[in-house]
Amino acid sequence: MSDTRRRVKVYTLNEDRQWDDRGTGHVSSTYVEELKGMSLLVRAESDGSLLLESKINPNTAYQKQQDTLIVWSEAENYDLALSFQEKAGCDEIWEKICQVQGKDPSVEVTQDLIDESEEERFEEMPETSHLIDLPTCELNKLEEIADLVTSVLSSPIRREKLALALENEGYIKKLLQLFQACENLENTEGLHHLYEIIRGILFLNKATLFEVMFSDECIMDVVGCLEYDPALAQPKRHREFLTKTAKFKEVIPITDSELRQKIHQTYRVQYIQDIILPTPSVFEENFLSTLTSFIFFNKVEIVSMLQEDEKFLSEVFAQLTDEATDDDKRRELVNFFKEFCAFSQTLQPQNRDAFFKTLAKLGILPALEIVMGMDDLQVRSAATDIFSYLVEFSPSMVREFVMQEAQQSDDDILLINVVIEQMICDTDPELGGAVQLMGLLRTLIDPENMLATTNKTEKSEFLNFFYNHCMHVLTAPLLTNTSEDKCEKDFFLKHYRYSWSFICTPSHSHSHSTPSSSISQDNIVGSNKNNTICPDNYQTAQLLALILELLTFCVEHHTYHIKNYIMNKDLLRRVLVLMNSKHTFLALCALRFMRRIIGLKDEFYNRYITKGNLFEPVINALLDNGTRYNLLNSAVIELFEFIRVEDIKSLTAHIVENFYKALESIEYVQTFKGLKTKYEQEKDRQNQKLNSNRFRRDAKALEEDEEMWFNEDEEEEGKAVVAPVEKSKPEDDFPDNYEKFMETKKAKESEDKENLPKRTSPGGFKFTFSHSASAANGTNSKSVVAQTPPATSNGSSSKTTNLPTSVTATKSFSQHIFSAYTVPATG
């Protein structure tokens, strides 16, 4: 006996009534001591592990379907199926099952499916009534036949008997002959009865009946019967659609007639299930499980037959990548691959793995690069769907391809950059395609699905590649829409001029203009005479929100790479410009980005935020929001509450020292008073520590003085006492200097009250926030911050330090906090 005869796939039916592939192996029937009986065993062909161990229960109903399938239920909601590679193997195991149950192997089902109440009634039935007597198949009997078919649906045992009767007498073909007669006679009543009859036969859920009904000879008449629903005033025209509207396109001629017939059959049966049959009720929901299985196994066969035809696939790829192929042909080829990949989801994991590796070997990814850059929206959409199948199957395969590609190509034509540009240039008002592409990008840059081995670390290699070659493309719209730098905008326009015009240019400006001239400086989102940088265009705001969502994901998962990028590009400052957006969802995205950064509790980030004075735009947004109780208000409050609860000392000190005057009037939450309390408690602890150190130093100095007094004369003694005191003077006097500083600071605050910023809303102050990078480098000439005296007499900022004026004008308490950390300078 050859192995192929017993080679099987094991399937289980999930909660969604879909078959899940459990693996491929070889089946045998043997006595198992633990189960006390003959059992079916399936061992995996890959490693010999046990895929299935199922006792052949004498009372279990086993069904044989399509010559190569055996299906049964082991529990109320646990269905199993064995799909054999060869019919001979299926027949052999079927004989074993029938032998255990004492059945004739010629039957298609070994037991009747009955419930307890039905079983009691069945025991009382005389043996002669084992089959249902069908009325003669005549026009005047159609109503009787329809009543019979409808009446048996509630009884499992009667459904089985009716199915056997229909099969044995060749009844279905006779019914379809009556249908043709009724149509010719325009017998509407008879056609309505035939609708009920054929629909009821489908609900019998028998594979043997499906094979008859869905044959080339019968299927169109079955569809015709289902057109005459009595609930409809006019019959549907399903046959017209299937024969005239729906066209079977062979992108490459299919020479295998069996394969062509299987494709036709699967499409039509899928149409019956999805379009013609009404949505099943709760009572009927399990009636079509066999129909679902019929379609599923058909798809498995189609993919397997196509995959085995190497010449066919090679020809498809050759035409897809051939520059001479016209657009219509290329569109058909891409749509074929889309359907092909969709069907491949029915394959078992090992076969699906081989399938996608075959596609990769033939060059599916370079081909996608070509078609994703085409102008045809339908082609781009289909290419995106194919790309999504590839990413879902193996992100590592896609990552490996793009990293190899980077060694030979410019950044502009890299596959990932093509994907990013398609996301940026999506012309759909709802950005449906951009959302899908953003999800794929997230999968590709997710470290959770990156492989790590002893010799190769995919995470570090790919992230280095992404941040060096792709990140600038992703952030280009964000940096452009938050910049006043004309050069930067010109660079962006140069690369995305045509597609970006649909987003950035008002619709009325397209008339009488070419793509190359459709964008002027005035049309750039956020570029106007008042330098209002935030985008007012809703579609642009949506795009920036998507980009921010992806960057926020990077903050959470790419600690090292994104940190360098944020600090080198001063990215957070640019993002916080969007806090001024009229689109609240975009302001919330910007705030969420900052919240994720603060949530890391990383002192590098904290130092960057305080040096750049990056709380200003957040506080301005809170104050501009006024007394409105909305999501923006809650999100800002939650940000500060997190800082308070987590006791992030450096941020607490910065907020209280620079912004408390503006926030102290907010009393509907205790967050800001709580921050002030935390700040004062920490200040007291620092003072106590300084005083304690001073006391210990004074005691030590006194001991040294006494020793010197005894060992030296009076004149030298005086010098000896002064020397150590002078040496330690800077440290000893520091608490006094600090107290003097605090007194001076309080006095200065009282003087500055006259010059405090004007309130922009009840209980609020307004700060001027410079979005330029110079603020982070200590050259912020626009920043006006409460409580802080100017650095020089004319109020201009000094360049003698890396901290902005508002933080470095005096030695503040926050600097003592920073002194506790040894934070290297960021590059």
C-alpha positions in Angstrom: 0.0 0.0 0.0 1.5 3.3 -1.0 1.6 6.3 1.4 -0.3 8.5 -0.9 -3.4 6.3 -0.5 -3.6 7.1 3.2 -2.4 10.7 2.9 -5.1 13.0 4.4 -5.8 16.5 5.6 -7.5 16.9 8.9 -10.2 19.7 9.2 -12.3 20.9 12.1 -15.4 23.2 11.8 -15.0 26.4 13.8 -17.7 28.6 15.4 -18.1 30.6 12.2 -19.0 27.4 10.3 -15.7 27.6 8.4 -13.3 24.6 8.1 -9.9 25.1 9.8 -6.9 23.1 8.5 -5.2 21.1 11.3 -2.5 19.6 9.2 -1.5 16.8 6.8 -0.6 13.3 7.7 -1.3 9.6 7.2 -4.3 7.8 8.6 -4.6 4.4 9.9 -7.3 2.4 11.8 -6.1 0.4 14.8 -7.2 -0.8 18.2 -6.3 1.7 21.0 -6.2 0.3 24.5 -7.0 3.6 26.2 -10.1 4.2 24.1 -11.2 0.5 24.3 -11.9 0.2 20.7 -11.0 0.6 17.0 -9.8 4.2 16.3 -8.7 6.5 13.5 -5.2 7.8 14.0 -3.6 10.5 11.9 0.1 11.2 12.3 1.7 14.4 10.9 3.9 13.7 7.9 6.3 16.4 9.0 7.3 15.2 12.5 5.1 12.1 13.2 3.1 13.9 15.9 -0.5 12.8 16.5 -2.9 15.0 14.7 -6.0 13.0 15.4 -7.0 10.1 17.7 -10.7 9.3 17.3 -12.5 6.2 18.4 -15.0 4.8 15.9 -18.1 5.0 17.9 -20.8 2.5 16.9 -23.5 5.3 17.2 -21.7 8.1 15.5 -23.0 9.2 12.0 -20.2 9.2 9.5 -20.8 10.7 6.1 -18.9 10.0 2.9 -18.8 13.0 0.5 -17.4 13.6 -3.0 -15.6 10.2 -2.9 -12.6 11.7 -1.0 -14.2 13.1 2.2 -15.3 11.5 5.4 -17.2 13.9 7.8 -18.5 13.3 11.3 -19.3 15.0 14.6 -17.7 14.0 17.9 -19.6 16.4 20.1 -22.5 18.8 19.7 -20.3 21.6 18.3 -17.2 19.7 17.2 -17.2 18.5 13.5 -14.3 16.7 11.9 -13.4 15.9 8.3 -10.7 13.8 6.6 -9.9 14.8 3.1 -8.1 12.0 1.2 -5.6 12.5 -1.6 -6.8 9.4 -3.3 -10.3 7.9 -3.6 -8.8 4.4 -2.9 -7.6 5.5 0.6 -11.0 7.0 1.4 -12.8 3.8 0.4 -10.4 1.7 2.5 -11.0 3.8 5.7 -14.8 3.9 5.0 -14.9 0.1 4.9 -13.2 0.0 8.3 -15.7 2.4 9.7 -18.7 0.5 8.2 -17.2 -2.8 9.5 -17.1 -1.5 13.1 -20.7 -0.2 12.8 -22.0 -3.2 10.9 -23.0 -1.2 7.9 -22.9 -1.8 4.2 -19.9 0.2 2.7 -22.2 1.2 -0.2 -24.1 3.7 2.1 -23.2 7.3 2.1 -24.1 7.8 5.8 -23.7 5.2 8.6 -26.3 6.5 11.0 -29.5 8.5 11.0 -29.1 11.9 12.7 -31.9 12.0 15.3 -32.6 13.6 18.6 -33.9 11.9 21.7 -37.6 12.6 21.2 -37.3 11.6 17.5 -35.5 8.4 18.5 -38.4 7.3 20.7 -40.9 7.8 17.9 -38.5 6.1 15.5 -38.4 3.0 17.6 -42.2 2.7 17.3 -42.2 3.0 13.5 -42.6 -0.2 11.6 -39.6 -1.5 9.6 -41.4 -1.1 6.3 -41.5 2.7 6.6 -37.7 3.2 6.3 -38.1 5.4 3.2 -40.5 8.3 2.4 -42.8 7.7 -0.5 -42.5 10.5 -2.9 -45.5 11.7 -5.0 -45.3 11.2 -8.7 -43.3 14.0 -10.4 -46.2 15.7 -12.2 -47.4 19.4 -12.5 -50.5 18.8 -10.5 -48.5 17.2 -7.6 -46.0 20.2 -7.2 -48.0 21.6 -4.2 -48.0 18.2 -2.5 -44.3 17.8 -3.1 -43.5 21.3 -1.8 -45.5 20.6 1.4 -43.6 17.3 1.9 -40.2 18.9 1.5 -41.1 21.8 3.8 -42.5 19.5 6.5 -39.4 17.3 6.9 -36.9 20.1 7.6 -37.7 20.1 11.3 -36.9 16.4 11.7 -33.3 15.1 11.2 -34.4 11.6 10.6 -37.0 12.5 8.0 -34.5 14.8 6.2 -32.2 11.8 5.9 -35.0 9.6 4.5 -36.2 12.2 2.0 -32.6 12.7 0.8 -32.2 9.0 0.2 -35.5 8.9 -1.7 -34.6 11.8 -3.9 -31.2 10.2 -4.6 -32.5 6.8 -5.4 -35.2 7.8 -7.8 -33.3 10.4 -9.7 -36.1 12.8 -8.6 -34.1 16.1 -9.0 -33.7 15.8 -12.7 -37.4 15.1 -13.1 -38.2 18.2 -11.1 -36.0 20.3 -13.3 -37.8 19.0 -16.3 -41.1 20.2 -14.8 -39.5 23.6 -14.2 -38.8 24.0 -17.9 -42.4 23.0 -18.7 -43.7 25.5 -16.2 -41.6 28.3 -17.7 -42.8 27.5 -21.1 -46.4 27.5 -20.0 -45.8 30.6 -17.8 -47.3 28.6 -14.9 -46.5 31.1 -12.1 -48.1 29.0 -9.3 -46.0 25.9 -10.3 -42.8 28.0 -10.4 -43.5 29.3 -6.9 -43.9 25.7 -5.7 -40.7 24.7 -7.4 -38.8 27.5 -5.6 -40.0 26.1 -2.3 -39.0 22.5 -3.4 -35.5 23.4 -4.6 -34.8 25.6 -1.6 -35.9 22.8 0.7 -33.7 20.3 -1.0 -30.7 22.6 -0.5 -31.5 22.7 3.2 -31.4 18.9 3.4 -27.6 19.6 3.5 -26.6 16.5 1.5 -23.4 16.4 -0.5 -24.7 13.7 -2.8 -27.6 15.8 -3.8 -25.4 18.9 -4.3 -23.2 16.9 -6.8 -26.4 16.3 -8.9 -27.8 19.8 -8.5 -24.5 21.6 -9.2 -23.5 19.6 -12.2 -23.1 21.4 -15.5 -26.4 19.7 -16.7 -28.5 20.9 -13.8 -27.1 24.0 -12.1 -28.6 26.7 -14.4 -32.1 25.2 -13.9 -31.6 25.1 -10.2 -30.7 28.8 -10.3 -33.8 29.4 -12.5 -36.1 27.7 -9.9 -34.6 30.0 -7.2 -35.5 33.1 -9.3 -39.3 32.6 -8.6 -39.5 33.6 -4.9 -43.2 33.9 -4.0 -42.3 36.9 -1.9 -41.2 38.9 -4.9 -43.5 40.7 -7.3 -41.2 40.0 -10.2 -38.7 37.2 -10.6 -35.0 37.9 -10.3 -32.8 37.5 -13.4 -29.9 35.5 -11.9 -29.4 33.3 -15.0 -29.1 36.4 -17.2 -26.4 37.8 -14.9 -24.4 34.5 -14.7 -24.5 33.9 -18.5 -24.3 37.4 -19.9 -23.0 39.9 -17.3 -20.5 37.7 -15.5 -17.7 36.9 -17.9 -15.1 34.3 -17.3 -11.8 35.8 -18.3 -8.8 33.6 -18.9 -5.8 35.8 -18.5 -3.8 32.8 -19.7 -5.7 30.1 -21.5 -6.5 27.1 -19.2 -6.0 23.9 -21.1 -7.2 21.6 -18.3 -11.0 21.1 -18.9 -11.5 19.7 -15.4 -10.0 22.8 -13.8 -12.1 25.1 -16.0 -15.3 23.2 -15.0 -14.3 23.3 -11.3 -13.8 27.1 -11.5 -17.2 27.6 -13.2 -19.0 25.4 -10.7 -17.4 27.1 -7.6 -18.3 30.6 -8.9 -21.9 29.6 -9.5 -22.3 27.8 -6.2 -20.8 30.7 -4.3 -23.3 33.0 -6.1 -26.1 30.8 -5.0 -25.0 30.9 -1.4 -24.1 34.6 -1.2 -26.7 36.2 -3.5 -29.7 33.9 -4.2 -30.4 32.2 -0.9 -31.9 34.4 1.8 -30.0 34.8 5.0 -30.8 31.7 7.0 -32.8 32.1 10.2 -31.6 30.8 13.6 -33.5 27.6 12.8 -31.9 27.2 9.4 -28.3 28.4 10.2 -26.8 24.9 10.3 -28.7 23.6 7.2 -26.1 24.9 4.8 -22.9 23.7 6.5 -22.3 21.1 3.8 -22.7 23.7 1.1 -20.0 25.8 2.8 -17.8 22.7 2.9 -18.5 22.0 -0.8 -17.3 25.4 -1.8 -14.3 25.2 0.6 -12.9 22.0 -0.8 -13.5 23.1 -4.4 -11.3 26.1 -3.7 -8.6 23.9 -2.3 -8.7 21.8 -5.4 -8.5 24.8 -7.7 -5.5 26.3 -6.0 -3.7 23.0 -5.9 -4.3 22.4 -9.6 -3.1 25.9 -10.6 -0.1 25.7 -8.3 1.0 22.4 -9.8 0.9 23.9 -13.3 4.4 25.7 -13.3 4.1 26.7 -17.0 0.8 28.6 -16.3 2.2 30.6 -13.4 5.5 31.4 -15.2 3.5 32.8 -18.2 1.3 34.9 -15.9 4.4 36.5 -14.3 6.1 37.0 -17.6 3.2 39.0 -18.9 2.6 40.9 -15.7 6.2 42.3 -15.7 6.5 42.7 -19.5 6.5 46.4 -20.3 4.8 45.6 -23.6 1.7 44.3 -21.8 -1.2 46.8 -22.2 -3.0 48.3 -19.2 -6.2 46.2 -19.7 -4.3 43.0 -19.8 -2.2 43.9 -16.8 -5.4 44.8 -14.9 -6.8 41.3 -15.6 -3.6 39.7 -14.5 -3.5 41.6 -11.2 -7.2 40.8 -10.5 -6.4 37.1 -11.2 -3.6 37.1 -8.7 -5.9 38.8 -6.1 -8.4 36.0 -6.5 -5.7 33.4 -6.5 -4.3 34.7 -3.2 -7.8 34.8 -1.7 -8.3 31.2 -2.7 -5.0 30.3 -1.2 -6.3 31.0 2.3 -8.1 27.7 2.1 -4.8 25.8 1.9 -3.2 24.1 4.9 -0.2 26.0 6.4 2.5 23.9 4.8 0.9 24.2 1.3 0.2 27.9 1.8 3.9 28.4 2.8 5.0 26.7 -0.4 2.4 28.7 -2.4 3.7 32.1 -1.3 7.3 31.0 -1.6 6.6 30.0 -5.2 5.1 33.5 -5.8 8.1 35.1 -4.3 10.5 33.0 -6.3 8.6 34.0 -9.5 8.9 37.7 -8.6 5.6 38.8 -7.1 7.2 41.6 -5.1 9.0 43.4 -8.0 5.8 43.0 -10.0 3.8 44.7 -7.2 6.3 47.5 -7.2 5.4 48.2 -10.9 1.6 47.9 -10.6 1.3 49.9 -7.4 2.8 52.9 -9.2 0.2 52.7 -12.0 -2.4 55.4 -12.4 -5.3 52.9 -12.6 -7.1 53.0 -9.2 -8.5 49.5 -9.6 -5.1 48.0 -10.3 -3.6 49.8 -7.4 -6.4 48.6 -5.1 -5.9 45.0 -6.3 -2.2 45.2 -5.9 -2.7 46.5 -2.3 -4.9 43.5 -1.5 -2.2 41.1 -2.9 0.5 42.9 -0.8 -1.7 42.6 2.3 -1.9 38.8 1.8 1.9 38.7 1.5 2.5 40.8 4.6 0.0 38.8 6.6 1.6 35.6 5.5 5.2 36.5 6.0 6.3 40.0 7.0 9.9 38.7 7.2 9.8 37.7 3.5 8.8 41.3 2.5 11.4 42.8 4.8 14.2 40.7 3.4 13.2 41.7 -0.1 13.2 45.4 0.6 16.6 45.3 2.4 18.2 43.5 -0.5 16.5 45.9 -2.9 18.0 48.9 -1.0 21.5 47.8 -2.0 20.6 48.1 -5.7 18.0 50.9 -6.0 17.5 54.5 -5.0 15.3 55.3 -2.0 12.5 56.7 -4.2 11.7 53.4 -5.9 12.0 51.1 -2.8 8.8 49.0 -2.4 8.1 50.4 1.1 8.5 53.9 -0.1 6.2 53.2 -2.9 3.7 51.9 -0.3 4.2 55.1 1.8 3.7 57.3 -1.2 0.5 55.5 -2.1 -0.7 56.1 1.4 0.2 59.8 1.3 -1.3 60.3 -2.1 -4.6 58.5 -1.6 -7.3 60.6 -3.3 -10.2 58.8 -1.5 -11.9 61.5 0.7 -12.2 58.9 3.5 -8.6 57.6 2.9 -9.8 54.0 2.9 -6.7 52.9 1.0 -4.4 54.9 3.2 -5.8 53.2 6.3 -5.2 49.8 4.8 -1.6 50.7 3.9 -0.9 52.2 7.3 -1.9 48.9 8.9 0.4 47.0 6.6 3.3 49.3 7.4 2.6 48.9 11.1 2.9 45.1 10.6 6.2 45.4 8.8 7.8 47.7 11.5 6.4 45.7 14.4 9.3 44.1 16.3 7.0 41.5 17.7 7.0 39.6 14.4 10.7 40.0 13.7 13.0 37.1 13.9 16.1 37.0 16.1 18.8 34.3 15.7 22.4 33.9 16.9 23.9 35.0 13.6 21.2 37.5 12.4 19.0 40.0 14.2 16.2 41.0 11.8 15.0 43.7 14.2 18.1 45.8 14.3 18.9 45.4 10.6 15.4 46.3 9.3 14.9 49.2 11.7 18.3 50.7 10.7 17.2 50.3 7.1 13.7 51.8 7.7 15.0 54.9 9.6 17.8 55.5 7.1 15.8 55.0 3.9 12.0 55.3 4.6 11.3 57.5 7.7 11.9 60.8 5.9 9.3 59.8 3.3 6.8 59.0 6.0 7.3 62.2 7.9 7.5 64.5 4.9 3.8 65.6 5.0 4.0 66.2 8.8 7.2 68.3 8.6 5.9 70.2 5.5 2.6 71.1 7.2 4.4 72.3 10.4 7.2 74.3 8.8 7.6 77.9 7.6 10.7 76.9 5.7 10.0 77.4 2.0 12.9 75.1 1.0 11.4 72.2 2.9 8.0 72.7 1.3 9.6 73.0 -2.2 11.4 69.7 -1.6 8.1 68.0 -0.7 6.4 69.5 -3.7 9.2 68.2 -6.0 8.6 64.6 -4.9 4.8 64.5 -4.5 3.6 67.4 -6.8 1.0 65.6 -8.8 -0.8 63.4 -6.3 -0.5 65.8 -3.4 -2.3 68.4 -5.5 -5.6 66.6 -5.0 -5.2 66.9 -1.3 -3.6 70.3 -0.9 -5.3 72.3 -3.7 -9.0 73.4 -3.4 -11.1 71.6 -6.0 -12.0 74.8 -7.9 -8.4 75.5 -8.6 -7.9 72.5 -10.9 -9.7 74.1 -13.8 -7.4 75.3 -16.6 -4.3 74.2 -14.8 -1.8 71.4 -15.3 -0.7 69.0 -12.6 2.7 70.6 -12.5 1.3 74.1 -11.9 -1.7 73.2 -9.8 0.1 73.8 -6.5 1.2 77.3 -5.6 2.8 78.3 -2.3 -0.6 79.7 -1.2 -2.2 76.4 -1.7 0.0 74.5 0.6 -2.0 73.4 3.6 -1.4 75.8 6.5 0.5 78.3 4.4 -1.1 81.7 4.6 -0.3 85.3 5.3 -0.8 84.9 9.0 1.6 81.9 9.2 -1.2 79.8 10.6 0.6 76.5 10.1 -2.0 74.0 11.1 -3.8 72.3 8.2 -7.4 73.3 7.7 -8.1 70.7 4.9 -10.0 67.8 6.4 -8.4 65.2 4.2 -4.9 66.5 5.0 -5.7 66.4 8.7 -6.8 62.8 8.4 -3.6 61.9 6.7 -1.5 63.6 9.4 -3.5 61.7 12.0 -2.6 58.4 10.3 1.1 59.4 10.2 0.9 60.4 13.9 -0.7 57.1 14.8 2.2 55.2 13.1 4.8 57.4 14.8 3.1 56.9 18.2 3.4 53.1 17.5 7.1 53.7 16.8 7.5 55.5 20.2 6.1 52.5 22.0 8.0 49.8 20.1 11.2 51.4 18.7 12.8 52.9 21.7 16.3 53.6 20.4 15.7 54.5 16.8 12.7 56.7 17.2 14.3 58.5 20.2 17.3 59.5 18.0 15.0 60.6 15.2 12.7 62.7 17.4 15.7 64.5 19.0 17.6 65.0 15.8 14.6 66.4 13.9 13.1 68.2 16.9 10.0 66.2 15.9 7.9 66.7 19.0 8.0 70.4 18.6 6.7 70.1 15.1 4.0 67.7 16.1 2.8 70.0 18.9 2.2 72.7 16.3 -0.9 70.6 15.4 -2.3 71.4 18.9 -3.6 74.6 17.2 -5.6 72.6 14.6 -9.3 73.4 14.2 -9.7 69.6 13.8 -9.9 68.3 17.4 -9.1 64.7 16.4 -5.7 65.9 15.0 -4.9 67.9 18.1 -5.7 64.8 20.1 -3.4 62.7 17.9 -0.6 65.2 18.6 -1.3 65.1 22.3 -1.4 61.3 22.3 2.1 61.3 20.7 3.4 63.4 23.5 1.6 61.3 26.1 3.3 58.1 24.8 6.7 59.8 25.1 6.0 60.9 28.7 4.6 57.5 29.5 8.0 56.0 28.9 9.3 58.0 31.9 12.6 58.3 30.1 14.9 61.1 31.4 16.3 61.7 27.9 12.9 62.6 26.7 12.1 64.6 29.8 15.2 66.6 29.4 14.4 67.2 25.8 10.8 68.4 26.7 11.9 70.8 29.4 14.8 72.2 27.5 12.6 72.9 24.5 9.8 74.2 26.8 7.4 71.9 25.0 4.6 72.0 27.5 3.6 75.5 26.2 1.5 74.4 23.3 -0.3 71.9 25.5 -1.1 74.4 28.2 -2.1 77.0 25.6 -4.6 74.4 24.1 -6.0 73.8 27.6 -6.4 77.5 28.2 -7.9 78.1 24.8 -10.4 75.3 25.4 -11.7 77.4 28.3 -14.4 75.9 30.5 -15.6 73.4 27.9 -15.7 69.8 29.2 -14.7 67.7 26.3 -12.2 65.0 25.2 -9.4 67.5 24.6 -9.8 68.9 28.2 -9.9 65.4 29.7 -6.9 64.2 27.7 -4.7 67.2 28.7 -5.8 66.8 32.4 -4.9 63.1 32.2 -1.4 63.9 30.9 -0.7 66.1 33.9 -2.4 63.7 36.3 0.0 60.9 35.0 3.0 63.1 35.8 1.6 63.8 39.3 0.7 60.1 40.1 4.0 58.7 38.7 5.9 61.6 40.5 8.1 62.5 37.5 10.2 65.0 39.4 11.9 66.8 36.6 8.7 67.4 34.7 6.8 68.4 37.9 9.5 71.0 38.7 9.4 72.4 35.2 5.6 72.7 35.1 5.3 74.3 38.5 8.1 76.8 38.1 7.1 77.9 34.6 3.3 77.5 34.4 1.7 77.3 37.8 0.5 80.9 37.8 -1.5 80.1 34.6 -2.9 76.9 36.0 -3.6 77.6 39.6 -7.1 78.9 38.8 -8.1 75.5 37.5 -9.9 74.0 40.6 -12.4 71.6 39.1 -9.6 69.0 39.4 -6.9 68.8 42.0 -4.2 67.8 39.5 -2.3 71.1 39.4 -2.5 71.7 43.2 -1.3 68.2 43.5 1.7 69.0 41.3 2.5 72.0 43.4 2.3 69.9 46.5 4.7 67.3 45.0 7.0 70.1 44.0 7.1 71.7 47.5 7.6 68.3 49.2 10.6 67.6 46.9 12.0 71.1 47.6 11.7 70.5 51.3 13.5 67.2 51.0 16.3 68.8 49.1 16.6 71.6 51.7 16.7 69.0 54.5 19.3 67.1 52.6 21.4 70.2 52.1 21.0 71.2 55.8 22.0 67.8 56.9 25.1 67.8 54.8 26.0 71.2 56.1 25.6 70.1 59.7 27.9 67.1 59.1 30.5 69.4 57.5 30.3 71.9 60.4 30.8 69.1 63.0 33.8 67.8 61.1 35.3 71.3 60.8 34.9 71.8 64.6 36.9 68.6 65.3 39.7 69.7 63.0 39.7 73.2 64.7 40.1 71.7 68.2 43.0 69.5 67.1 44.7 72.5 65.4 44.3 74.6 68.6 46.2 72.1 70.7 49.0 71.6 68.2 49.7 75.1 66.9 50.3 78.5 68.4 47.6 81.2 68.6 48.6 83.1 65.4 48.9 80.0 63.2 45.7 78.6 64.9 43.7 81.5 63.4 45.0 80.9 59.9 44.3 77.1 60.3 40.7 77.7 61.3 40.0 80.1 58.4 41.6 77.9 55.7 39.2 74.9 55.7 36.2 77.2 56.1 37.2 79.1 53.0 37.8 75.9 51.1 34.3 74.7 51.9 32.6 78.0 51.6 30.9 77.4 48.2 29.3 74.3 49.5 28.5 75.6 53.0 27.0 78.8 51.8 24.9 77.2 49.1 21.8 76.8 51.2 22.0 80.5 52.2 22.5 81.4 48.6 19.6 79.3 47.6 17.4 80.9 50.2 18.5 84.3 49.0 17.7 83.3 45.5 14.2 82.2 46.5 13.6 85.5 48.3 14.9 87.4 45.2 12.7 85.2 43.0 9.6 85.9 45.1 10.3 89.6 45.0 10.8 89.5 41.2 7.5 87.6 40.9 5.6 90.3 42.7 7.2 92.9 40.3 6.3 90.8 37.3 2.6 90.5 38.2 2.0 93.7 36.3 3.5 92.2 33.2 1.8 88.8 33.4 0.3 87.4 30.1 -3.3 88.4 29.5 -6.0 85.9 30.1 -7.4 84.4 26.9 -10.3 82.6 28.7 -11.7 82.5 32.2 -8.9 81.4 34.5 -6.3 81.0 31.7 -3.1 82.6 30.4 -1.7 82.6 26.9 1.9 81.7 26.1 3.6 82.3 22.8 5.0 79.1 21.5 7.8 79.1 18.9 7.8 76.1 16.7 11.2 76.7 15.3 14.1 74.4 16.2 16.0 77.4 17.6 14.1 77.2 20.9 15.6 73.9 21.6 19.0 75.4 21.0 18.6 78.3 23.3 17.7 81.0 20.7 14.0 81.4 21.3 13.3 85.1 20.9 9.5 84.7 20.8 8.8 82.7 24.0 7.1 84.6 26.8 6.8 82.6 29.9 5.2 83.5 33.2 7.2 83.8 36.4 10.6 84.0 34.7 12.7 87.2 34.5 14.5 88.1 31.3 18.0 86.8 30.8 19.4 90.2 29.8 18.3 93.8 30.3 16.6 94.0 26.9 14.8 90.7 27.4 16.5 88.8 24.6 17.7 85.2 24.9 21.3 84.3 25.6 23.2 81.7 23.6 25.6 80.9 26.4 23.6 77.7 27.4 21.6 75.0 25.7 18.5 75.7 27.8 15.8 78.2 26.6 15.5 81.5 28.3 12.4 80.5 30.3 14.3 77.7 32.0 17.8 79.0 32.4 17.4 82.7 33.4 18.1 81.7 37.0 19.3 78.6 38.8 15.8 77.0 39.4 14.8 74.1 41.5 14.4 71.9 38.4 18.1 72.2 37.8 18.8 70.6 41.1 16.5 67.8 40.1 18.5 67.4 36.8 21.7 67.4 38.7 20.7 64.0 40.2 20.8 62.4 36.8 23.9 61.8 34.7 22.3 62.3 31.3 24.7 62.4 28.3 24.2 65.0 25.7 22.0 63.9 22.8 23.4 64.0 19.3 
